[in-house]
Amino acid sequence: MKRDIRKKKKIRIKKSQIKTSGMIFICFVVFCAYCVSMVWQSNSIISMDSEIRALQEDYEAVVRINDDLQGQIMQAKNLTEVDDYATNVLGMVKADNSNIGYVSFNTNDSATAVADQSGFMSWLSDLIN
């Protein structure tokens, strides 16, 4: 009987050792999973940060282009620039009072119809008359 008790004690000791080593293994796996998730999250944050920086640079470039275009629009609306372009590049001359002329029509409006004297219709009209 003593042998049976010793075997049971040894078995109990081994089961407790298995439980302890199993718990240590589970804790190690959980810790490793936690570390992997932290590394993955850190990598995700870094990649998103670099994407945000790239988008900010693109946005700043677009804003600069927009500002340049707004300046060009304002310059095109400036009448002195239009006047300079018309006189210097196109060779236009500013109108003064001596270049203005007036036209008046004092006659009544009238119209006369001229008949076509050639062709079948003229032959037919001559035949009827």
VOMIMAR-939777 format. One record per atom (N, C-alpha, C): residue in one letter; residue number from 1; atom name; x, y, z. Coordinates in nm, 4 decimals. Example, Ala and Ser with C-alpha at 12.3 -4.5 7.8 and 13.67 -1.06 7.14 Angstrom:
2
("A"; 1; "N"; (1.3190; -0.5690; 0.7800));
("A"; 1; "CA"; (1.2300; -0.4500; 0.7800));
("A"; 1; "C"; (1.3200; -0.3300; 0.7800));
("S"; 2; "N"; (1.2850; -0.2250; 0.7080));
("S"; 2; "CA"; (1.3670; -0.1060; 0.7140));
("S"; 2; "C"; (1.2900; 0.0030; 0.7870));
This chain:
129
("M"; 1; "N"; (0.0781; -0.1185; 0.0000));
("M"; 1; "CA"; (0.0000; 0.0000; 0.0000));
("M"; 1; "C"; (0.0834; 0.1265; 0.0000));
("K"; 2; "N"; (0.1962; 0.1167; 0.0640));
("K"; 2; "CA"; (0.2810; 0.2340; 0.0691));
("K"; 2; "C"; (0.3270; 0.2721; -0.0710));
("R"; 3; "N"; (0.3482; 0.1740; -0.1503));
("R"; 3; "CA"; (0.3896; 0.2040; -0.2873));
("R"; 3; "C"; (0.2788; 0.2776; -0.3638));
("D"; 4; "N"; (0.1578; 0.2396; -0.3403));
("D"; 4; "CA"; (0.0459; 0.3057; -0.4078));
("D"; 4; "C"; (0.0374; 0.4524; -0.3655));
("I"; 5; "N"; (0.0608; 0.4816; -0.2388));
("I"; 5; "CA"; (0.0552; 0.6188; -0.1893));
("I"; 5; "C"; (0.1683; 0.6996; -0.2501));
("R"; 6; "N"; (0.2868; 0.6436; -0.2596));
("R"; 6; "CA"; (0.4003; 0.7139; -0.3200));
("R"; 6; "C"; (0.3721; 0.7441; -0.4666));
("K"; 7; "N"; (0.3143; 0.6500; -0.5357));
("K"; 7; "CA"; (0.2834; 0.6727; -0.6766));
("K"; 7; "C"; (0.1815; 0.7854; -0.6912));
("K"; 8; "N"; (0.0830; 0.7875; -0.6012));
("K"; 8; "CA"; (-0.0183; 0.8924; -0.6070));
("K"; 8; "C"; (0.0437; 1.0283; -0.5769));
("K"; 9; "N"; (0.1359; 1.0340; -0.4792));
("K"; 9; "CA"; (0.2014; 1.1606; -0.4476));
("K"; 9; "C"; (0.2850; 1.2075; -0.5661));
("K"; 10; "N"; (0.3558; 1.1156; -0.6268));
("K"; 10; "CA"; (0.4373; 1.1527; -0.7409));
("K"; 10; "C"; (0.3488; 1.2024; -0.8548));
("I"; 11; "N"; (0.2395; 1.1386; -0.8748));
("I"; 11; "CA"; (0.1474; 1.1798; -0.9794));
("I"; 11; "C"; (0.0915; 1.3185; -0.9476));
("R"; 12; "N"; (0.0568; 1.3420; -0.8229));
("R"; 12; "CA"; (0.0061; 1.4729; -0.7837));
("R"; 12; "C"; (0.1114; 1.5805; -0.8037));
("I"; 13; "N"; (0.2317; 1.5521; -0.7714));
("I"; 13; "CA"; (0.3393; 1.6488; -0.7897));
("I"; 13; "C"; (0.3580; 1.6766; -0.9382));
("K"; 14; "N"; (0.3549; 1.5757; -1.0165));
("K"; 14; "CA"; (0.3709; 1.5956; -1.1593));
("K"; 14; "C"; (0.2548; 1.6744; -1.2168));
("K"; 15; "N"; (0.1343; 1.6526; -1.1720));
("K"; 15; "CA"; (0.0189; 1.7286; -1.2216));
("K"; 15; "C"; (0.0313; 1.8755; -1.1833));
("S"; 16; "N"; (0.0770; 1.9034; -1.0649));
("S"; 16; "CA"; (0.0934; 2.0425; -1.0237));
("S"; 16; "C"; (0.2055; 2.1086; -1.1031));
("Q"; 17; "N"; (0.3088; 2.0334; -1.1317));
("Q"; 17; "CA"; (0.4164; 2.0884; -1.2139));
("Q"; 17; "C"; (0.3656; 2.1146; -1.3549));
("I"; 18; "N"; (0.2822; 2.0265; -1.4058));
("I"; 18; "CA"; (0.2261; 2.0454; -1.5406));
("I"; 18; "C"; (0.1358; 2.1687; -1.5410));
("K"; 19; "N"; (0.0537; 2.1856; -1.4392));
("K"; 19; "CA"; (-0.0339; 2.3021; -1.4314));
("K"; 19; "C"; (0.0468; 2.4302; -1.4264));
("T"; 20; "N"; (0.1526; 2.4317; -1.3473));
("T"; 20; "CA"; (0.2367; 2.5508; -1.3358));
("T"; 20; "C"; (0.3081; 2.5799; -1.4670));
("S"; 21; "N"; (0.3654; 2.4798; -1.5289));
("S"; 21; "CA"; (0.4360; 2.5014; -1.6552));
("S"; 21; "C"; (0.3377; 2.5384; -1.7656));
("G"; 22; "N"; (0.2171; 2.4834; -1.7609));
("G"; 22; "CA"; (0.1141; 2.5201; -1.8583));
("G"; 22; "C"; (0.0721; 2.6655; -1.8431));
("M"; 23; "N"; (0.0577; 2.7093; -1.7203));
("M"; 23; "CA"; (0.0209; 2.8481; -1.6949));
("M"; 23; "C"; (0.1315; 2.9424; -1.7394));
("I"; 24; "N"; (0.2546; 2.9023; -1.7159));
("I"; 24; "CA"; (0.3685; 2.9836; -1.7605));
("I"; 24; "C"; (0.3699; 2.9914; -1.9125));
("F"; 25; "N"; (0.3455; 2.8802; -1.9806));
("F"; 25; "CA"; (0.3426; 2.8785; -2.1264));
("F"; 25; "C"; (0.2291; 2.9671; -2.1795));
("I"; 26; "N"; (0.1118; 2.9575; -2.1187));
("I"; 26; "CA"; (-0.0016; 3.0399; -2.1613));
("I"; 26; "C"; (0.0293; 3.1876; -2.1394));
("C"; 27; "N"; (0.0864; 3.2208; -2.0271));
("C"; 27; "CA"; (0.1247; 3.3599; -2.0013));
("C"; 27; "C"; (0.2277; 3.4078; -2.1021));
("F"; 28; "N"; (0.3224; 3.3231; -2.1381));
("F"; 28; "CA"; (0.4241; 3.3582; -2.2372));
("F"; 28; "C"; (0.3600; 3.3820; -2.3740));
("V"; 29; "N"; (0.2664; 3.2963; -2.4131));
("V"; 29; "CA"; (0.1988; 3.3126; -2.5422));
("V"; 29; "C"; (0.1179; 3.4417; -2.5438));
("V"; 30; "N"; (0.0465; 3.4701; -2.4351));
("V"; 30; "CA"; (-0.0317; 3.5936; -2.4269));
("V"; 30; "C"; (0.0606; 3.7155; -2.4333));
("F"; 31; "N"; (0.1724; 3.7104; -2.3628));
("F"; 31; "CA"; (0.2682; 3.8202; -2.3650));
("F"; 31; "C"; (0.3243; 3.8391; -2.5060));
("C"; 32; "N"; (0.3577; 3.7303; -2.5735));
("C"; 32; "CA"; (0.4093; 3.7402; -2.7112));
("C"; 32; "C"; (0.3032; 3.7983; -2.8046));
("A"; 33; "N"; (0.1782; 3.7555; -2.7888));
("A"; 33; "CA"; (0.0700; 3.8100; -2.8713));
("A"; 33; "C"; (0.0528; 3.9593; -2.8455));
("Y"; 34; "N"; (0.0623; 3.9994; -2.7194));
("Y"; 34; "CA"; (0.0526; 4.1402; -2.6845));
("Y"; 34; "C"; (0.1665; 4.2196; -2.7494));
("C"; 35; "N"; (0.2874; 4.1656; -2.7445));
("C"; 35; "CA"; (0.4033; 4.2341; -2.8050));
("C"; 35; "C"; (0.3873; 4.2458; -2.9557));
("V"; 36; "N"; (0.3397; 4.1395; -3.0186));
("V"; 36; "CA"; (0.3191; 4.1434; -3.1637));
("V"; 36; "C"; (0.2129; 4.2475; -3.1987));
("S"; 37; "N"; (0.1041; 4.2529; -3.1223));
("S"; 37; "CA"; (-0.0006; 4.3521; -3.1506));
("S"; 37; "C"; (0.0515; 4.4943; -3.1304));
("M"; 38; "N"; (0.1365; 4.5152; -3.0311));
("M"; 38; "CA"; (0.1935; 4.6486; -3.0090));
("M"; 38; "C"; (0.2853; 4.6893; -3.1248));
("V"; 39; "N"; (0.3652; 4.5950; -3.1734));
("V"; 39; "CA"; (0.4538; 4.6239; -3.2867));
("V"; 39; "C"; (0.3700; 4.6537; -3.4107));
("W"; 40; "N"; (0.2636; 4.5756; -3.4319));
("W"; 40; "CA"; (0.1777; 4.5973; -3.5480));
("W"; 40; "C"; (0.1092; 4.7337; -3.5403));
("Q"; 41; "N"; (0.0586; 4.7695; -3.4224));
("Q"; 41; "CA"; (-0.0056; 4.8996; -3.4065));
("Q"; 41; "C"; (0.0936; 5.0127; -3.4271));
("S"; 42; "N"; (0.2132; 4.9960; -3.3762));
("S"; 42; "CA"; (0.3156; 5.0988; -3.3943));
("S"; 42; "C"; (0.3493; 5.1151; -3.5420));
("N"; 43; "N"; (0.3609; 5.0040; -3.6117));
("N"; 43; "CA"; (0.3898; 5.0089; -3.7554));
("N"; 43; "C"; (0.2747; 5.0758; -3.8300));
("S"; 44; "N"; (0.1525; 5.0456; -3.7926));
("S"; 44; "CA"; (0.0362; 5.1078; -3.8571));
("S"; 44; "C"; (0.0367; 5.2585; -3.8344));
("I"; 45; "N"; (0.0665; 5.3001; -3.7132));
("I"; 45; "CA"; (0.0694; 5.4430; -3.6818));
("I"; 45; "C"; (0.1778; 5.5132; -3.7618));
("I"; 46; "N"; (0.2933; 5.4511; -3.7717));
("I"; 46; "CA"; (0.4035; 5.5122; -3.8466));
("I"; 46; "C"; (0.3685; 5.5241; -3.9947));
("S"; 47; "N"; (0.3077; 5.4205; -4.0527));
("S"; 47; "CA"; (0.2716; 5.4265; -4.1949));
("S"; 47; "C"; (0.1627; 5.5306; -4.2195));
("M"; 48; "N"; (0.0656; 5.5397; -4.1294));
("M"; 48; "CA"; (-0.0389; 5.6411; -4.1457));
("M"; 48; "C"; (0.0180; 5.7813; -4.1296));
("D"; 49; "N"; (0.1141; 5.7962; -4.0403));
("D"; 49; "CA"; (0.1777; 5.9264; -4.0218));
("D"; 49; "C"; (0.2517; 5.9685; -4.1478));
("S"; 50; "N"; (0.3199; 5.8754; -4.2121));
("S"; 50; "CA"; (0.3907; 5.9099; -4.3355));
("S"; 50; "C"; (0.2918; 5.9431; -4.4472));
("E"; 51; "N"; (0.1782; 5.8734; -4.4521));
("E"; 51; "CA"; (0.0759; 5.9061; -4.5513));
("E"; 51; "C"; (0.0178; 6.0449; -4.5254));
("I"; 52; "N"; (-0.0038; 6.0784; -4.4000));
("I"; 52; "CA"; (-0.0566; 6.2099; -4.3654));
("I"; 52; "C"; (0.0424; 6.3188; -4.4055));
("R"; 53; "N"; (0.1701; 6.2959; -4.3811));
("R"; 53; "CA"; (0.2714; 6.3952; -4.4208));
("R"; 53; "C"; (0.2726; 6.4141; -4.5725));
("A"; 54; "N"; (0.2627; 6.3035; -4.6471));
("A"; 54; "CA"; (0.2600; 6.3139; -4.7933));
("A"; 54; "C"; (0.1371; 6.3902; -4.8404));
("L"; 55; "N"; (0.0229; 6.3640; -4.7796));
("L"; 55; "CA"; (-0.0990; 6.4361; -4.8167));
("L"; 55; "C"; (-0.0904; 6.5836; -4.7798));
("Q"; 56; "N"; (-0.0261; 6.6152; -4.6673));
("Q"; 56; "CA"; (-0.0088; 6.7553; -4.6303));
("Q"; 56; "C"; (0.0805; 6.8270; -4.7308));
("E"; 57; "N"; (0.1850; 6.7603; -4.7766));
("E"; 57; "CA"; (0.2719; 6.8217; -4.8770));
("E"; 57; "C"; (0.1964; 6.8443; -5.0073));
("D"; 58; "N"; (0.1146; 6.7463; -5.0474));
("D"; 58; "CA"; (0.0330; 6.7632; -5.1676));
("D"; 58; "C"; (-0.0649; 6.8788; -5.1507));
("Y"; 59; "N"; (-0.1265; 6.8871; -5.0345));
("Y"; 59; "CA"; (-0.2208; 6.9953; -5.0071));
("Y"; 59; "C"; (-0.1519; 7.1315; -5.0147));
("E"; 60; "N"; (-0.0337; 7.1418; -4.9555));
("E"; 60; "CA"; (0.0392; 7.2684; -4.9597));
("E"; 60; "C"; (0.0767; 7.3062; -5.1022));
("A"; 61; "N"; (0.1133; 7.2070; -5.1842));
("A"; 61; "CA"; (0.1453; 7.2347; -5.3245));
("A"; 61; "C"; (0.0218; 7.2845; -5.3993));
("V"; 62; "N"; (-0.0921; 7.2233; -5.3736));
("V"; 62; "CA"; (-0.2157; 7.2652; -5.4401));
("V"; 62; "C"; (-0.2556; 7.4051; -5.3947));
("V"; 63; "N"; (-0.2354; 7.4359; -5.2687));
("V"; 63; "CA"; (-0.2676; 7.5697; -5.2189));
("V"; 63; "C"; (-0.1774; 7.6732; -5.2859));
("R"; 64; "N"; (-0.0493; 7.6418; -5.3030));
("R"; 64; "CA"; (0.0417; 7.7348; -5.3715));
("R"; 64; "C"; (-0.0022; 7.7575; -5.5159));
("I"; 65; "N"; (-0.0397; 7.6493; -5.5846));
("I"; 65; "CA"; (-0.0859; 7.6625; -5.7234));
("I"; 65; "C"; (-0.2129; 7.7466; -5.7286));
("N"; 66; "N"; (-0.3036; 7.7245; -5.6344));
("N"; 66; "CA"; (-0.4276; 7.8012; -5.6291));
("N"; 66; "C"; (-0.3986; 7.9494; -5.6059));
("D"; 67; "N"; (-0.3057; 7.9786; -5.5172));
("D"; 67; "CA"; (-0.2707; 8.1182; -5.4918));
("D"; 67; "C"; (-0.2119; 8.1834; -5.6170));
("D"; 68; "N"; (-0.1270; 8.1095; -5.6894));
("D"; 68; "CA"; (-0.0708; 8.1625; -5.8133));
("D"; 68; "C"; (-0.1802; 8.1906; -5.9157));
("L"; 69; "N"; (-0.2741; 8.0995; -5.9272));
("L"; 69; "CA"; (-0.3831; 8.1187; -6.0226));
("L"; 69; "C"; (-0.4742; 8.2352; -5.9820));
("Q"; 70; "N"; (-0.4970; 8.2508; -5.8524));
("Q"; 70; "CA"; (-0.5758; 8.3650; -5.8058));
("Q"; 70; "C"; (-0.5049; 8.4958; -5.8401));
("G"; 71; "N"; (-0.3722; 8.4973; -5.8239));
("G"; 71; "CA"; (-0.2952; 8.6166; -5.8604));
("G"; 71; "C"; (-0.3045; 8.6462; -6.0088));
("Q"; 72; "N"; (-0.3001; 8.5420; -6.0926));
("Q"; 72; "CA"; (-0.3125; 8.5615; -6.2364));
("Q"; 72; "C"; (-0.4510; 8.6135; -6.2732));
("I"; 73; "N"; (-0.5535; 8.5648; -6.2040));
("I"; 73; "CA"; (-0.6893; 8.6134; -6.2298));
("I"; 73; "C"; (-0.7002; 8.7611; -6.1920));
("M"; 74; "N"; (-0.6463; 8.7967; -6.0779));
("M"; 74; "CA"; (-0.6519; 8.9370; -6.0357));
("M"; 74; "C"; (-0.5734; 9.0259; -6.1317));
("Q"; 75; "N"; (-0.4625; 8.9751; -6.1825));
("Q"; 75; "CA"; (-0.3824; 9.0522; -6.2771));
("Q"; 75; "C"; (-0.4586; 9.0682; -6.4088));
("A"; 76; "N"; (-0.5306; 8.9631; -6.4506));
("A"; 76; "CA"; (-0.6071; 8.9721; -6.5746));
("A"; 76; "C"; (-0.7243; 9.0687; -6.5611));
("K"; 77; "N"; (-0.7787; 9.0824; -6.4415));
("K"; 77; "CA"; (-0.8902; 9.1748; -6.4200));
("K"; 77; "C"; (-0.8433; 9.3191; -6.4083));
("N"; 78; "N"; (-0.7153; 9.3413; -6.3914));
("N"; 78; "CA"; (-0.6621; 9.4757; -6.3767));
("N"; 78; "C"; (-0.6685; 9.5454; -6.5127));
("L"; 79; "N"; (-0.7409; 9.6557; -6.5218));
("L"; 79; "CA"; (-0.7623; 9.7236; -6.6492));
("L"; 79; "C"; (-0.6354; 9.7884; -6.7034));
("T"; 80; "N"; (-0.5450; 9.8297; -6.6172));
("T"; 80; "CA"; (-0.4206; 9.8875; -6.6677));
("T"; 80; "C"; (-0.3381; 9.7816; -6.7400));
("E"; 81; "N"; (-0.3412; 9.6578; -6.6905));
("E"; 81; "CA"; (-0.2699; 9.5493; -6.7593));
("E"; 81; "C"; (-0.3335; 9.5226; -6.8951));
("V"; 82; "N"; (-0.4656; 9.5243; -6.9023));
("V"; 82; "CA"; (-0.5354; 9.5035; -7.0292));
("V"; 82; "C"; (-0.5022; 9.6163; -7.1254));
("D"; 83; "N"; (-0.5012; 9.7379; -7.0760));
("D"; 83; "CA"; (-0.4692; 9.8537; -7.1599));
("D"; 83; "C"; (-0.3261; 9.8458; -7.2124));
("D"; 84; "N"; (-0.2322; 9.8126; -7.1252));
("D"; 84; "CA"; (-0.0930; 9.7981; -7.1685));
("D"; 84; "C"; (-0.0788; 9.6886; -7.2731));
("Y"; 85; "N"; (-0.1451; 9.5758; -7.2530));
("Y"; 85; "CA"; (-0.1372; 9.4651; -7.3496));
("Y"; 85; "C"; (-0.1965; 9.5073; -7.4843));
("A"; 86; "N"; (-0.3087; 9.5783; -7.4813));
("A"; 86; "CA"; (-0.3738; 9.6188; -7.6055));
("A"; 86; "C"; (-0.2881; 9.7189; -7.6828));
("T"; 87; "N"; (-0.2290; 9.8142; -7.6144));
("T"; 87; "CA"; (-0.1508; 9.9154; -7.6846));
("T"; 87; "C"; (-0.0126; 9.8650; -7.7245));
("N"; 88; "N"; (0.0553; 9.7931; -7.6367));
("N"; 88; "CA"; (0.1936; 9.7531; -7.6651));
("N"; 88; "C"; (0.2025; 9.6269; -7.7500));
("V"; 89; "N"; (0.1243; 9.5271; -7.7192));
("V"; 89; "CA"; (0.1364; 9.3999; -7.7907));
("V"; 89; "C"; (0.0501; 9.3976; -7.9160));
("L"; 90; "N"; (-0.0750; 9.4394; -7.9053));
("L"; 90; "CA"; (-0.1666; 9.4316; -8.0186));
("L"; 90; "C"; (-0.1605; 9.5543; -8.1085));
("G"; 91; "N"; (-0.0993; 9.6625; -8.0626));
("G"; 91; "CA"; (-0.0846; 9.7829; -8.1442));
("G"; 91; "C"; (-0.2128; 9.8634; -8.1571));
("M"; 92; "N"; (-0.3019; 9.8516; -8.0634));
("M"; 92; "CA"; (-0.4272; 9.9265; -8.0677));
("M"; 92; "C"; (-0.4028; 10.0709; -8.0235));
("V"; 93; "N"; (-0.4933; 10.1586; -8.0667));
("V"; 93; "CA"; (-0.4833; 10.3002; -8.0344));
("V"; 93; "C"; (-0.6088; 10.3390; -7.9576));
("K"; 94; "N"; (-0.5908; 10.4201; -7.8549));
("K"; 94; "CA"; (-0.7066; 10.4660; -7.7789));
("K"; 94; "C"; (-0.7883; 10.5632; -7.8633));
("A"; 95; "N"; (-0.9200; 10.5496; -7.8523));
("A"; 95; "CA"; (-1.0095; 10.6385; -7.9266));
("A"; 95; "C"; (-1.0219; 10.7712; -7.8535));
("D"; 96; "N"; (-1.0215; 10.8791; -7.9326));
("D"; 96; "CA"; (-1.0487; 11.0106; -7.8745));
("D"; 96; "C"; (-1.1675; 11.0710; -7.9494));
("N"; 97; "N"; (-1.2047; 11.1944; -7.9211));
("N"; 97; "CA"; (-1.3252; 11.2542; -7.9789));
("N"; 97; "C"; (-1.3140; 11.2743; -8.1292));
("S"; 98; "N"; (-1.1945; 11.2859; -8.1822));
("S"; 98; "CA"; (-1.1803; 11.3089; -8.3258));
("S"; 98; "C"; (-1.2065; 11.1805; -8.4056));
("N"; 99; "N"; (-1.1992; 11.0660; -8.3433));
("N"; 99; "CA"; (-1.2196; 10.9408; -8.4143));
("N"; 99; "C"; (-1.3650; 10.8934; -8.4133));
("I"; 100; "N"; (-1.4539; 10.9684; -8.3529));
("I"; 100; "CA"; (-1.5932; 10.9261; -8.3427));
("I"; 100; "C"; (-1.6717; 10.9880; -8.4573));
("G"; 101; "N"; (-1.7495; 10.9092; -8.5282));
("G"; 101; "CA"; (-1.8337; 10.9578; -8.6385));
("G"; 101; "C"; (-1.9766; 10.9138; -8.6162));
("Y"; 102; "N"; (-2.0702; 10.9963; -8.6648));
("Y"; 102; "CA"; (-2.2115; 10.9660; -8.6499));
("Y"; 102; "C"; (-2.2731; 10.9494; -8.7877));
("V"; 103; "N"; (-2.3683; 10.8614; -8.8000));
("V"; 103; "CA"; (-2.4392; 10.8367; -8.9249));
("V"; 103; "C"; (-2.5876; 10.8511; -8.8960));
("S"; 104; "N"; (-2.6565; 10.9248; -8.9832));
("S"; 104; "CA"; (-2.8011; 10.9368; -8.9659));
("S"; 104; "C"; (-2.8689; 10.8995; -9.0964));
("F"; 105; "N"; (-2.9833; 10.8358; -9.0861));
("F"; 105; "CA"; (-3.0635; 10.7973; -9.2015));
("F"; 105; "C"; (-3.1968; 10.8695; -9.1904));
("N"; 106; "N"; (-3.2223; 10.9601; -9.2853));
("N"; 106; "CA"; (-3.3463; 11.0376; -9.2827));
("N"; 106; "C"; (-3.4473; 10.9868; -9.3845));
("T"; 107; "N"; (-3.4189; 10.8873; -9.4597));
("T"; 107; "CA"; (-3.5107; 10.8385; -9.5627));
("T"; 107; "C"; (-3.5998; 10.7309; -9.5047));
("N"; 108; "N"; (-3.7166; 10.7164; -9.5690));
("N"; 108; "CA"; (-3.8093; 10.6116; -9.5292));
("N"; 108; "C"; (-3.7603; 10.4788; -9.5833));
("D"; 109; "N"; (-3.7950; 10.3759; -9.5114));
("D"; 109; "CA"; (-3.7564; 10.2425; -9.5576));
("D"; 109; "C"; (-3.8488; 10.2007; -9.6715));
("S"; 110; "N"; (-3.7907; 10.1510; -9.7783));
("S"; 110; "CA"; (-3.8701; 10.1009; -9.8906));
("S"; 110; "C"; (-3.7953; 9.9864; -9.9548));
("A"; 111; "N"; (-3.8710; 9.9016; -10.0222));
("A"; 111; "CA"; (-3.8115; 9.7868; -10.0886));
("A"; 111; "C"; (-3.8794; 9.7661; -10.2221));
("T"; 112; "N"; (-3.8040; 9.7245; -10.3205));
("T"; 112; "CA"; (-3.8600; 9.6924; -10.4514));
("T"; 112; "C"; (-3.8203; 9.5505; -10.4847));
("A"; 113; "N"; (-3.9157; 9.4794; -10.5406));
("A"; 113; "CA"; (-3.8901; 9.3407; -10.5781));
("A"; 113; "C"; (-3.8582; 9.3365; -10.7254));
("V"; 114; "N"; (-3.7579; 9.2711; -10.7630));
("V"; 114; "CA"; (-3.7172; 9.2565; -10.9020));
("V"; 114; "C"; (-3.7490; 9.1141; -10.9420));
("A"; 115; "N"; (-3.8212; 9.1019; -11.0471));
("A"; 115; "CA"; (-3.8612; 8.9689; -11.0929));
("A"; 115; "C"; (-3.7477; 8.9060; -11.1704));
("D"; 116; "N"; (-3.7408; 8.7783; -11.1615));
("D"; 116; "CA"; (-3.6393; 8.7037; -11.2358));
("D"; 116; "C"; (-3.6873; 8.6927; -11.3802));
("Q"; 117; "N"; (-3.6111; 8.7418; -11.4735));
("Q"; 117; "CA"; (-3.6536; 8.7495; -11.6125));
("Q"; 117; "C"; (-3.6096; 8.6301; -11.6951));
("S"; 118; "N"; (-3.5573; 8.5310; -11.6315));
("S"; 118; "CA"; (-3.5135; 8.4161; -11.7101));
("S"; 118; "C"; (-3.5780; 8.2911; -11.6553));
("G"; 119; "N"; (-3.5907; 8.1917; -11.7413));
("G"; 119; "CA"; (-3.6418; 8.0639; -11.6964));
("G"; 119; "C"; (-3.7876; 8.0418; -11.7290));
("F"; 120; "N"; (-3.8402; 7.9368; -11.6771));
("F"; 120; "CA"; (-3.9758; 7.8911; -11.7055));
("F"; 120; "C"; (-4.0806; 7.9891; -11.6551));
("M"; 121; "N"; (-4.0568; 8.0478; -11.5377));
("M"; 121; "CA"; (-4.1549; 8.1389; -11.4784));
("M"; 121; "C"; (-4.1705; 8.2649; -11.5642));
("S"; 122; "N"; (-4.0619; 8.3168; -11.6178));
("S"; 122; "CA"; (-4.0724; 8.4351; -11.7036));
("S"; 122; "C"; (-4.1434; 8.4006; -11.8351));
("W"; 123; "N"; (-4.1184; 8.2873; -11.8902));
("W"; 123; "CA"; (-4.1862; 8.2441; -12.0142));
("W"; 123; "C"; (-4.3356; 8.2295; -11.9887));
("L"; 124; "N"; (-4.3707; 8.1717; -11.8691));
("L"; 124; "CA"; (-4.5099; 8.1548; -11.8356));
("L"; 124; "C"; (-4.5788; 8.2876; -11.8123));
("S"; 125; "N"; (-4.5118; 8.3832; -11.7467));
("S"; 125; "CA"; (-4.5714; 8.5142; -11.7246));
("S"; 125; "C"; (-4.5864; 8.5909; -11.8566));
("D"; 126; "N"; (-4.4906; 8.5745; -11.9472));
("D"; 126; "CA"; (-4.5029; 8.6371; -12.0783));
("D"; 126; "C"; (-4.6196; 8.5754; -12.1568));
("L"; 127; "N"; (-4.6398; 8.4498; -12.1423));
("L"; 127; "CA"; (-4.7473; 8.3806; -12.2132));
("L"; 127; "C"; (-4.8843; 8.4257; -12.1619));
("I"; 128; "N"; (-4.8935; 8.4475; -12.0326));
("I"; 128; "CA"; (-5.0204; 8.4915; -11.9739));
("I"; 128; "C"; (-5.0487; 8.6360; -12.0104));
("N"; 129; "N"; (-4.9502; 8.7181; -12.0155));
("N"; 129; "CA"; (-4.9709; 8.8608; -12.0467));
("N"; 129; "C"; (-4.9922; 8.8755; -12.1930));
